[in-house]
Amino acid sequence: MLFLFFTFLLPLGYILRLSVYDPTIHDGLPRTAEALQSWSGNGAPDEHTFQALAQDLIDARQADIVGSIANRLNVEAAGLRSAFARTARRLGEKPPSGHYSEWFQRADPVWGEQSTWQVINQLRSSVSANYYLAAVDLRRNASGGIEMAPEENRIHTTLFARTFLIAFSVTALCILLGYPVAYLIATSSKLVGTIMIVLVLLPFWTSLLVRTTGWIVLLQSQGVLNDLLVYLGLISDENRVRMIYNLAGTLIAMTHILLPFFILPLYSVMVSISPVYMRAAQSLGAHRFYAFWKVYFPNTLPGVGSGALLAFILAVGYYITPALVGGQSGQMISNMIAFHVQSSLNWGLAAALGIILLSVILILYAVYHRYSDANRLVN
């Protein structure tokens, strides 16, 4: 229980907290956050709010937190970081004695724009659903309602849809390719079955990065497969097939890597099915295929379900393979999460994307559990 708590529940709780808790503006600009509570949402706020912002900026400079506040604002509206930092610097050099709104708008015109104050107003609460709204390409409007983000900024819903499309496609390919292999292993002689099991396990002894790089060597324009097609005369040298750095490359590489995760659970179910069942069906007059379809195949469904579920869950969260061979059209939501963690440093949005991904997987698993014999899979 302690292991589960420290390795799963505690990190999950921290990620959940990151996705809803953001005190940067609430704690960094406390007077401004309080003054904005009476703002109507139209135009620039009143003189009192500008005065509160001036006092907050002076305190922020003394506390050396101008950079963190500016970075947080810039995540919501590109360009606000430089305007905020520049205004704070001028305020420290020569603070206004009155007419705060005029002074701020002379320092930078963005302080007279309604959109600037909408951003600060949206972030004034330390607990909010802003990251979740951004994760599904929504945002709050001036009146506090929810609306779609501008079309040029809608990217997360597209990536979510592509992620689940890739995961379902890879799972379907694993079923299509893995079922015959598992059947051959389970029904072959002991020696042949052992050799085939070793061949299935062989990729596990090789680094994931090496396996992915191997597909780059095979599938690239000047790679082995294209050279073979040109040599056989199936394509011309000028019309080599593009099989990598796109969605096809992602599907091929991920299917190869995840195939053993489908075969092994299915094989463990197949070897437990007594061959007497098939012989009994055939002795009663059933054709071999009919006996397979009516007797053998239904008994393998728990293995198909557990293998497909394992392959799907692993595919949804895949990162390194799409990053290396996916190109622009093969990127998944995991790549966007990595971008927010490593480059944009927007950990709150990355956490919200991760929680949404986990929630969808749990819902799909609950549906699967409801309509399948889950207890048999566990056993």
Disulfide bonds with the S-S distance in Angstrom:
none
